[in-house]
Amino acid sequence: MNAAVMADLRPPAWELVGEFAKNLVVAFVIAYFVVRLEVSDWKSALQLGLIIWIGFQAMLLMGAVLHERMPWTLYAIHVMHSLDTSHDRHTRRVA
């Protein structure tokens, strides 16, 4: 790709700052739960992660079923995909 195309694909600075701030809030909330719930081993960490995923991600996607009449099977596909790819968002490298 040429430089002009790459410049068009680059997000604006305010978007990067907003994304960073959002991630700080998420990290703080998860750290708060870890401390308050005394998560100290991998089993309790896995349990917390599953509870957070159900309580937030799965419920956010539930809105599409309730308000947009998304079929339950499509919801199941989306929700399992979000569970499978949620760890990828933090480990992907941009070339």
N, C-alpha and C positions, 0 to 999 in steps of 0.2 A: 504494500500500500504506500501511496505517496504521503508526504507530510501534511498536505491540505486535508486529506481524508482522515488521517489520524487526529488532527486538531479538531475536526468536527465530532469525532467519537469521544473525545476527552470530556468528562463531566466538569461542570463549572465548580469553582472553588467552594462556593457556599454549599453545594450539594455534598462535597467531601467532608466539610466541617459538620454538617448536619448528620451525616452518616456516622461520623466519629462520635458525636455527642449521643446519638441514639444507642450506639454500642456500649458506651460508658454506662448509660442508665441500665441497660440490660445486664451488664457485668455486675453492677452494684446490686441489683435486685437478686440475682442468682447468688452472689456472695453473701448477701443478707440471709437468704434462706439456708444456705450451707451452714452459716454460723448459728443461726437461731434453732435450726433443727439438729444441730450437732452431727452433721454428716461427717463420718470419719473412716468409712471403708467403701470399697467399690460397690457393694450391694446397696447400701443406703444412697450412694451417689447415683446409681442406676435408677433406683426407685424415685428419687427426686427429679431426675431428668425426665422420666416417663410421666410423672405427675405434671411437671411444667409443660411438657409437650401436649398432653391431653387438655390441660387447663387453658392453654393459650392457642397454640397452632391449630389443634383439632377443632376447637370451638370457633376460631376465626373462620375456618373453612365451612363450618356448619351454617354460617350465615347464607352461603350460596344455596344450601338445601332449603332453608326456611324462606328466603326472600326471592330467590331466582329459580326456584323449583328444579334444582339440580337433582338428577336421579341418585339414589343412594349408592348404586354401584359405581357411578362416576365419583361420588364423594369418597368412597373407599379407596379408589385408585389415587385420587389427589392426596388424600391424607396419608396413605402409605408412602407415596412418592415424597411427600414433604418430610416424613420421618427418615426415609432413606437418604435424602439429599441434604438434610439440614447440617450434617457435619461437613459436607463438601464445600459449603459456602465459606467456611473459615480456613480451609486448607488449600483451596485453589490458587494457583499462581497465574498471573496475567503475563503473557509473553510480550 
